[in-house]
Amino acid sequence: MLMPHPTMLRGLVEEYETLMAHPGDGEDGTGRRVLRAQDLAYTLCVSTGTREVGRALEAARRLLAAVHDPGTDPYSAPPHDSAVPG
């Protein structure tokens, strides 16, 4: 599985969480906010190899935590089963 760059992943998580924390701000931009939230959810899912935004956020947080922990390297994980030719 491809691994997202930590800076990009952190930005996605922060923007999604900010958007979800203030979903009703400004009536004029409601449609755009919904579309942006959908775009962010999709990108998080693709970036983390998940299908649900909740799981994507969990996976993103694990990856970001591993980047900050010098004893672990999320980029050295074994490949996902579906990526192995069979």
Backbone torsions as a table, in degrees:
resi	resn	phi	psi	omega
1	MET	NA	140.3	175.1
2	LEU	-70.6	143.6	-179.5
3	MET	-107.6	129.3	179.3
4	PRO	-71.7	150.4	177.0
5	HIS	-68.6	135.1	-176.7
6	PRO	-54.0	-39.1	-179.3
7	THR	-64.6	-43.8	178.5
8	MET	-65.0	-44.9	-178.5
9	LEU	-63.5	-43.8	178.4
10	ARG	-60.2	-41.7	178.7
11	GLY	-62.8	-41.6	178.2
12	LEU	-62.7	-47.0	-178.9
13	VAL	-62.5	-47.5	-178.1
14	GLU	-62.7	-43.6	180.0
15	GLU	-66.1	-42.5	179.3
16	TYR	-63.1	-45.9	-179.1
17	GLU	-65.0	-38.8	177.4
18	THR	-64.2	-44.5	179.4
19	LEU	-62.6	-40.9	-179.1
20	MET	-73.3	-26.6	179.8
21	ALA	-73.8	-22.8	-177.7
22	HIS	-133.5	58.1	-173.6
23	PRO	-69.1	-23.0	-174.6
24	GLY	-102.3	9.7	-178.0
25	ASP	-70.8	122.5	175.1
26	GLY	72.8	110.8	-178.9
27	GLU	-67.8	-33.1	-175.8
28	ASP	-63.7	-35.3	-175.7
29	GLY	-98.7	12.3	-175.2
30	THR	-57.8	-47.1	-179.7
31	GLY	-62.4	-41.6	178.7
32	ARG	-67.2	-36.1	179.4
33	ARG	-66.2	-40.3	178.7
34	VAL	-64.2	-44.9	178.9
35	LEU	-63.5	-40.4	179.1
36	ARG	-65.4	-40.4	177.8
37	ALA	-62.1	-40.9	178.0
38	GLN	-65.1	-42.0	178.1
39	ASP	-61.7	-44.9	179.9
40	LEU	-64.6	-43.1	179.7
41	ALA	-61.1	-45.0	179.1
42	TYR	-61.5	-46.8	-178.1
43	THR	-64.6	-39.4	176.0
44	LEU	-62.5	-42.8	179.6
45	CYS	-63.6	-46.0	179.1
46	VAL	-63.7	-42.8	-177.6
47	SER	-65.0	-28.0	-176.6
48	THR	-108.3	-1.0	178.9
49	GLY	71.0	33.4	-179.8
50	THR	-119.8	176.0	-179.7
51	ARG	-122.3	-3.7	179.6
52	GLU	-128.8	138.4	-174.8
53	VAL	-62.9	-34.1	177.7
54	GLY	-62.0	-44.4	177.6
55	ARG	-68.6	-34.2	178.0
56	ALA	-64.0	-42.2	178.3
57	LEU	-64.9	-41.1	177.7
58	GLU	-61.6	-46.4	-179.7
59	ALA	-63.7	-41.0	179.5
60	ALA	-62.9	-43.0	179.4
61	ARG	-63.9	-39.2	177.5
62	ARG	-63.5	-45.0	179.7
63	LEU	-62.7	-43.5	-179.8
64	LEU	-67.1	-37.7	177.1
65	ALA	-65.2	-38.3	-179.8
66	ALA	-66.7	-32.2	178.1
67	VAL	-65.6	-35.3	-179.2
68	HIS	-81.7	-15.0	179.8
69	ASP	-96.1	110.0	-176.1
70	PRO	-63.3	-15.1	-179.0
71	GLY	-84.5	-8.9	-179.5
72	THR	-125.8	150.2	177.9
73	ASP	-131.4	102.9	-177.8
74	PRO	-64.5	-17.1	-178.3
75	TYR	-86.4	-0.8	178.1
76	SER	-108.1	11.6	-179.9
77	ALA	-65.7	149.0	177.7
78	PRO	-65.5	154.8	-178.2
79	PRO	-64.5	151.5	177.1
80	HIS	-66.7	146.8	-176.7
81	ASP	-53.0	-39.7	-176.1
82	SER	-71.0	-15.8	-179.5
83	ALA	-87.6	-10.3	-179.4
84	VAL	-85.1	123.2	178.6
85	PRO	-60.1	139.1	-177.0
86	GLY	-142.0	NA	NA
